[in-house]
Amino acid sequence: MSVAEESVTDRESKSPRYIRLKSSVRLHRLMRWYYTYAKLMPRMGKKIAWITSGGPVEPLYAAGIIPVYPENHGALCGAARQGPKLSERAEAMGFSRDVCSYARCDIACAVEGIGPIGGLPRPDLLVCCNNICGTVTKWYEVLARHFNVPLVVIDTPFLHDGELREHVRRYVRPQFDELIVAIENVTRKSFSERRLGHRLELSLECIQAWRRILGYCEHRPSPISCFDAFGHMFPIVTLRGTRWATRYYRHLEAEIAERVERGFGAVPQERIRLLWDNIPIWYEISRLFKQLAEHGACLVADTYTNAWTMDQFDKERSLDSLAEAYTSIFLNVGVRQRYAQTAALAKRFKVDGVVMHSNRSCKPYSFGQLDIQRWIRQELGLPCLLIEADMTDSRSYSREQVRARLDAFLETLEPAA
């Protein structure tokens, strides 16, 4: 069945259904390959580093170290609906339920060797960058004690007004030199800045492709929704700086461009365009898509996937540009700057309303949402709904309550007949 035929079939359906991108098959193969590769390559002498999602991955790839992301693994646990079970295992070890569910899931998997893919390969190095939250520092300290491996912590001062001042640069930049020393100690090889420059070029190419892919949602109807982006962000996070990621996004972009040419909409008879704030509710994605689609609503923009669209990389000043880029990411700036970025997305994608996920597990992302919600209403004149959940642990989620509130919100946005 062609894309056009799928669209017609879907429009005639009383219950709109999600039309999966054909590239999803390629994505699943890539994910399986990545985790298999990471588990098998240590037998060939390759080193493994666990790194936070906001950490500088390019130096690891440049040194031939395979990076693995516990947060990405946490999202996988959530999508597999194993969040409650794994969280309970961590709580039985003494970790509070108030701790991030990504951390709880990951610690349980690390200690007991369980999870949807049987746990992650043992790390030789841990790289933690606290530009996303403070929890990761303590989380990685737990992992460092458990595995008895070196831990590098890159401390990025919070940019309250969004400005990267010179004293901040002077503080952060030497920490990247310390990262290089740690990498050399693990690999027992001299670090190559030439290879780093190559990785930065690939990373920038990947980021630019990802930005173009997200930009297709400007079309009416939008050829994809953010639910697609949530799944297809895997390469931009885990494989940024590799040819595998850039090749994958070339295929994905071509498929989305074909959808635009054929007039295909991710949501049949799209009438409402929405912006999403915060990490997805991983175990509820399919149900939320269906509920929105029943109202003709499509998520066309979100703050989460746009967090990986930084473009400051420069191979001529490689470590300097890395320090600047990773210090300035979305969660490391003040609330007013986060609002400005959210407002820019709302205007660019011409949204009719905003849905904010008050995420029990991600307090840095959720703090300030009430202020942002107020500014969205006052300065943009857009309705805004705040729903409460947890990205991985479904015990902190009331499906019926969220469904009722979301239905009521969408009914207020329905265009007049």
C-alpha positions as CSV (number, residue, x, y, z in Angstrom):
1,M,0.0,0.0,0.0
2,S,1.4,3.4,-0.9
3,V,1.6,6.4,1.4
4,A,-1.3,8.1,-0.5
5,E,-3.4,4.9,-0.1
6,E,-2.6,4.7,3.6
7,S,-3.7,8.3,4.1
8,V,-7.1,7.8,2.3
9,T,-7.7,4.5,4.3
10,D,-6.9,6.3,7.5
11,R,-9.2,9.3,6.8
12,E,-12.1,7.0,6.3
13,S,-11.5,5.1,9.5
14,K,-13.7,6.0,12.5
15,S,-10.7,5.4,14.8
16,P,-7.6,7.1,13.4
17,R,-4.6,4.9,13.5
18,Y,-0.9,5.5,13.6
19,I,0.8,5.0,10.2
20,R,4.3,3.9,11.0
21,L,7.2,5.3,9.0
22,K,8.8,2.7,6.7
23,S,12.1,3.8,8.2
24,S,11.0,2.4,11.5
25,V,12.2,-1.1,10.3
26,R,15.6,0.4,9.6
27,L,15.6,2.1,13.0
28,H,14.8,-1.1,14.9
29,R,17.7,-2.9,13.0
30,L,20.0,0.0,13.9
31,M,19.0,-0.2,17.5
32,R,19.5,-4.0,17.7
33,W,22.9,-3.6,15.9
34,Y,24.0,-0.8,18.3
35,Y,23.3,-2.8,21.5
36,T,24.7,-6.0,20.0
37,Y,27.8,-4.2,18.8
38,A,28.3,-2.6,22.3
39,K,28.0,-6.0,24.0
40,L,30.3,-7.9,21.7
41,M,33.0,-5.4,20.9
42,P,34.7,-5.6,24.4
43,R,35.8,-9.1,23.4
44,M,37.7,-7.5,20.5
45,G,39.4,-5.1,22.9
46,K,37.1,-2.1,22.5
47,K,36.4,0.1,25.5
48,I,32.9,1.0,26.7
49,A,31.9,4.4,28.3
50,W,28.6,5.1,29.9
51,I,27.7,8.8,29.3
52,T,24.8,11.1,30.2
53,S,22.5,12.2,27.4
54,G,23.8,15.8,27.6
55,G,27.5,14.7,27.6
56,P,30.1,15.3,25.0
57,V,30.1,12.1,23.0
58,E,32.3,13.2,20.1
59,P,35.7,12.7,22.0
60,L,34.7,9.1,22.8
61,Y,34.0,8.2,19.2
62,A,37.2,10.0,18.2
63,A,39.1,7.7,20.6
64,G,37.4,4.5,19.4
65,I,35.4,4.2,22.6
66,I,31.8,2.9,22.3
67,P,29.4,5.2,24.2
68,V,26.3,3.8,26.0
69,Y,23.5,5.9,27.4
70,P,21.8,4.7,30.6
71,E,19.1,7.4,30.1
72,N,18.3,6.0,26.6
73,H,18.2,2.6,28.1
74,G,15.8,4.0,30.8
75,A,13.5,5.2,28.0
76,L,13.7,1.7,26.5
77,C,12.7,0.3,29.9
78,G,9.7,2.7,30.0
79,A,8.6,1.9,26.4
80,A,8.8,-1.8,27.3
81,R,6.6,-1.1,30.4
82,Q,9.2,-2.5,32.7
83,G,9.5,0.8,34.6
84,P,7.5,-0.1,37.7
85,K,9.2,-3.5,38.2
86,L,12.7,-2.1,37.8
87,S,11.9,0.9,40.0
88,E,10.7,-1.4,42.7
89,R,13.9,-3.4,42.5
90,A,15.9,-0.2,43.1
91,E,13.6,0.9,45.9
92,A,14.2,-2.5,47.6
93,M,17.9,-1.6,47.5
94,G,17.2,1.5,49.5
95,F,16.7,4.1,46.7
96,S,13.8,6.5,47.3
97,R,10.8,6.6,45.0
98,D,11.5,10.3,44.6
99,V,14.7,9.5,42.7
100,C,14.5,9.8,38.9
101,S,13.0,6.7,37.4
102,Y,15.7,6.5,34.7
103,A,18.2,6.2,37.5
104,R,16.2,3.6,39.4
105,C,15.7,1.5,36.3
106,D,19.3,1.7,35.3
107,I,20.7,0.9,38.8
108,A,18.4,-2.1,39.0
109,C,19.5,-3.3,35.6
110,A,23.2,-2.7,36.4
111,V,23.2,-4.5,39.7
112,E,21.0,-7.4,38.7
113,G,21.8,-7.7,35.0
114,I,18.2,-7.5,34.0
115,G,16.0,-5.4,31.7
116,P,14.5,-5.5,28.2
117,I,17.9,-6.2,26.6
118,G,19.4,-8.0,29.5
119,G,21.3,-5.0,30.9
120,L,24.1,-2.9,29.3
121,P,27.7,-3.9,28.8
122,R,30.1,-3.3,31.7
123,P,31.7,0.2,31.4
124,D,35.4,1.0,31.5
125,L,34.7,4.7,32.0
126,L,31.9,6.9,33.2
127,V,31.3,10.4,31.8
128,C,28.8,12.5,33.6
129,C,27.9,16.1,32.5
130,N,25.5,17.8,34.9
131,N,24.1,20.2,32.3
132,I,20.8,18.3,32.4
133,C,20.4,17.8,36.2
134,G,22.2,17.2,39.5
135,T,20.8,13.7,39.9
136,V,23.1,12.3,37.3
137,T,26.1,13.2,39.5
138,K,25.0,11.0,42.4
139,W,23.6,8.4,40.0
140,Y,27.0,8.0,38.3
141,E,28.8,8.0,41.7
142,V,26.7,4.9,42.5
143,L,27.7,3.3,39.2
144,A,31.4,4.2,39.8
145,R,31.4,2.4,43.1
146,H,29.5,-0.6,41.8
147,F,31.8,-1.1,38.8
148,N,34.9,0.3,40.3
149,V,35.8,2.3,37.2
150,P,37.0,6.0,36.7
151,L,34.3,8.7,36.7
152,V,34.7,12.0,34.9
153,V,32.3,14.7,36.0
154,I,32.0,17.8,33.8
155,D,30.5,20.6,35.9
156,T,28.6,23.2,33.8
157,P,27.5,26.3,35.7
158,F,23.8,27.2,35.3
159,L,23.3,30.1,32.9
160,H,20.5,32.0,34.6
161,D,20.2,34.6,31.9
162,G,21.3,32.3,29.1
163,E,24.5,34.2,28.5
164,L,27.8,32.2,28.3
165,R,30.2,34.6,30.0
166,E,34.0,34.4,29.8
167,H,34.5,33.2,33.4
168,V,32.2,30.3,32.7
169,R,34.2,29.4,29.6
170,R,37.4,29.5,31.6
171,Y,35.9,27.2,34.2
172,V,34.4,24.6,31.9
173,R,37.1,24.4,29.2
174,P,39.8,22.8,31.3
175,Q,37.4,20.0,32.3
176,F,37.4,18.9,28.7
177,D,41.2,18.5,28.9
178,E,40.7,16.3,32.0
179,L,38.2,14.2,29.9
180,I,40.9,13.8,27.2
181,V,43.4,12.6,29.9
182,A,40.9,10.1,31.2
183,I,40.2,8.8,27.7
184,E,44.0,8.4,27.1
185,N,44.3,6.5,30.4
186,V,41.5,4.1,29.4
187,T,42.6,3.5,25.8
188,R,46.4,3.8,26.5
189,K,46.7,5.8,23.3
190,S,47.4,9.4,22.4
191,F,44.2,11.4,21.7
192,S,43.9,12.6,18.1
193,E,42.5,16.1,17.6
194,R,42.3,15.4,13.9
195,R,39.9,12.6,14.5
196,L,37.9,14.7,16.9
197,G,37.5,17.4,14.2
198,H,36.2,14.7,11.8
199,R,33.7,13.5,14.5
200,L,32.6,17.1,15.0
201,E,31.9,17.5,11.2
202,L,29.8,14.3,11.3
203,S,28.0,15.4,14.4
204,L,27.1,18.8,12.9
205,E,25.9,17.0,9.7
206,C,23.7,14.8,11.8
207,I,22.3,17.7,13.8
208,Q,21.5,19.7,10.6
209,A,19.7,16.7,9.2
210,W,17.7,16.3,12.4
211,R,16.8,19.9,12.4
212,R,15.5,19.6,8.8
213,I,13.5,16.5,9.8
214,L,11.8,18.3,12.7
215,G,11.2,21.3,10.4
216,Y,9.0,19.3,8.1
217,C,6.3,19.6,10.8
218,E,5.8,23.2,9.6
219,H,3.8,21.7,6.7
220,R,0.0,21.4,6.9
221,P,-0.9,18.7,7.4
222,S,2.3,17.7,9.2
223,P,3.8,14.6,7.7
224,I,5.0,13.3,11.1
225,S,4.1,14.0,14.7
226,C,6.3,14.4,17.7
227,F,5.5,10.8,18.6
228,D,7.5,9.8,15.5
229,A,10.3,12.2,16.5
230,F,10.4,10.7,20.0
231,G,11.2,7.3,18.5
232,H,13.5,8.4,15.7
233,M,15.6,10.6,18.0
234,F,17.6,7.4,18.9
235,P,20.5,8.1,16.4
236,I,20.8,11.8,17.3
237,V,21.4,10.8,20.9
238,T,23.4,7.6,20.7
239,L,25.1,7.8,17.3
240,R,25.7,11.5,16.9
241,G,29.1,11.9,15.4
242,T,29.0,8.7,13.3
243,R,28.2,8.0,9.6
244,W,25.5,5.5,10.8
245,A,23.4,8.4,12.1
246,T,23.8,10.6,9.1
247,R,23.0,7.8,6.7
248,Y,20.0,6.8,8.7
249,Y,18.6,10.4,8.7
250,R,19.1,10.7,4.9
251,H,16.8,7.8,4.4
252,L,14.3,9.2,7.0
253,E,14.3,12.7,5.5
254,A,13.7,11.3,2.0
255,E,10.6,9.3,3.3
256,I,9.2,12.4,5.1
257,A,9.8,14.5,2.0
258,E,7.8,12.0,0.0
259,R,5.0,12.2,2.5
260,V,4.9,16.0,2.1
261,E,4.9,15.7,-1.7
262,R,1.9,13.3,-1.5
263,G,0.0,15.5,1.0
264,F,0.1,12.8,3.6
265,G,-0.8,13.8,7.2
266,A,0.4,11.9,10.2
267,V,-3.0,12.7,11.7
268,P,-6.0,12.4,9.3
269,Q,-7.9,15.7,8.8
270,E,-5.5,17.6,11.0
271,R,-7.4,20.5,12.7
272,I,-5.4,21.2,15.8
273,R,-1.7,21.7,16.1
274,L,0.0,21.3,19.5
275,L,3.4,21.7,21.2
276,W,4.6,19.3,23.8
277,D,6.9,20.2,26.7
278,N,9.1,17.8,28.6
279,I,10.2,14.1,28.2
280,P,7.5,11.8,26.7
281,I,5.5,9.5,28.8
282,W,7.2,6.5,27.2
283,Y,4.7,3.8,28.2
284,E,1.7,5.8,27.0
285,I,2.8,7.1,23.6
286,S,0.5,5.0,21.4
287,R,-2.6,5.8,23.5
288,L,-1.9,9.5,23.6
289,F,-1.4,9.5,19.8
290,K,-4.8,7.8,19.3
291,Q,-6.6,10.1,21.7
292,L,-5.2,13.3,20.1
293,A,-5.9,11.9,16.6
294,E,-9.5,11.3,17.5
295,H,-9.8,15.1,17.9
296,G,-7.8,15.8,14.7
297,A,-4.9,17.0,16.9
298,C,-1.2,16.5,16.0
299,L,1.9,17.2,18.1
300,V,3.9,19.2,15.6
301,A,6.6,20.6,17.9
302,D,8.3,19.8,21.2
303,T,11.0,21.1,23.4
304,Y,12.6,17.7,24.0
305,T,13.7,16.5,20.6
306,N,14.8,20.1,19.8
307,A,17.3,19.9,22.7
308,W,19.7,18.0,20.3
309,T,19.8,20.8,17.6
310,M,22.9,22.7,18.9
311,D,25.1,23.9,16.1
312,Q,28.1,25.5,17.8
313,F,30.6,22.8,16.8
314,D,33.8,24.0,15.0
315,K,36.6,21.6,14.2
316,E,39.1,24.5,14.1
317,R,38.5,25.1,17.8
318,S,37.2,21.7,18.7
319,L,37.4,21.5,22.5
320,D,36.5,25.1,22.9
321,S,33.3,24.7,20.8
322,L,32.4,21.5,22.6
323,A,32.6,23.3,26.0
324,E,30.4,26.1,24.7
325,A,27.9,23.9,23.1
326,Y,27.4,21.5,26.0
327,T,27.2,24.3,28.6
328,S,24.4,26.1,26.7
329,I,21.9,23.3,26.2
330,F,18.1,23.8,26.9
331,L,18.0,22.6,30.5
332,N,21.1,24.6,31.6
333,V,19.5,28.0,31.0
334,G,17.0,30.1,33.0
335,V,13.3,29.7,32.9
336,R,12.8,32.9,30.8
337,Q,15.3,31.6,28.2
338,R,13.4,28.3,28.1
339,Y,10.2,30.2,27.6
340,A,11.7,32.1,24.7
341,Q,12.8,28.9,23.0
342,T,9.3,27.4,23.6
343,A,7.6,30.5,22.3
344,A,9.8,30.5,19.2
345,L,8.7,26.9,18.5
346,A,5.0,27.8,19.1
347,K,5.2,30.7,16.6
348,R,7.3,28.8,14.0
349,F,5.0,25.8,13.9
350,K,1.8,27.8,14.3
351,V,0.4,25.8,17.2
352,D,-3.1,26.2,18.6
353,G,-2.2,25.1,22.1
354,V,0.5,23.6,24.4
355,V,0.5,20.4,26.5
356,M,3.1,20.4,29.3
357,H,4.1,17.2,31.1
358,S,4.8,17.9,34.7
359,N,7.3,15.0,35.1
360,R,7.7,13.6,38.6
361,S,11.1,12.2,37.6
362,C,12.6,15.2,35.9
363,K,12.4,18.0,38.3
364,P,14.8,20.4,36.5
365,Y,12.6,20.1,33.4
366,S,9.4,20.5,35.3
367,F,10.4,23.3,37.7
368,G,9.4,26.6,36.1
369,Q,6.6,25.2,34.0
370,L,3.9,27.2,35.9
371,D,5.8,30.4,35.0
372,I,6.2,29.3,31.4
373,Q,2.5,28.3,31.3
374,R,1.5,31.8,32.5
375,W,3.7,33.5,29.9
376,I,2.4,31.3,27.1
377,R,-1.2,32.4,28.0
378,Q,-0.4,36.0,28.6
379,E,2.1,36.8,25.9
380,L,1.1,34.3,23.1
381,G,-2.6,34.0,23.9
382,L,-2.4,30.2,23.7
383,P,-4.3,27.8,25.9
384,C,-2.0,25.5,27.9
385,L,-2.7,22.2,29.7
386,L,-0.4,20.8,32.4
387,I,-0.7,17.1,33.0
388,E,1.1,15.1,35.7
389,A,2.9,11.8,35.1
390,D,6.3,10.1,35.2
391,M,8.3,9.3,32.0
392,T,9.0,5.7,33.0
393,D,7.2,4.7,36.2
394,S,3.5,4.3,35.4
395,R,2.7,4.0,39.1
396,S,2.7,7.8,39.1
397,Y,0.2,8.2,36.3
398,S,-3.6,8.2,36.3
399,R,-4.7,7.4,32.8
400,E,-8.3,8.2,33.3
401,Q,-7.7,11.5,34.9
402,V,-5.3,12.5,32.1
403,R,-7.6,11.3,29.4
404,A,-10.5,13.3,30.8
405,R,-8.5,16.5,31.1
406,L,-7.0,16.1,27.7
407,D,-10.4,15.5,26.1
408,A,-11.8,18.6,27.7
409,F,-8.8,20.6,26.6
410,L,-9.0,19.5,23.0
411,E,-12.7,20.2,22.9
412,T,-12.0,23.8,23.6
413,L,-9.6,23.9,20.7
414,E,-12.0,22.3,18.2
415,P,-12.6,24.7,15.3
416,A,-16.2,26.0,15.0
417,A,-18.2,24.0,12.5
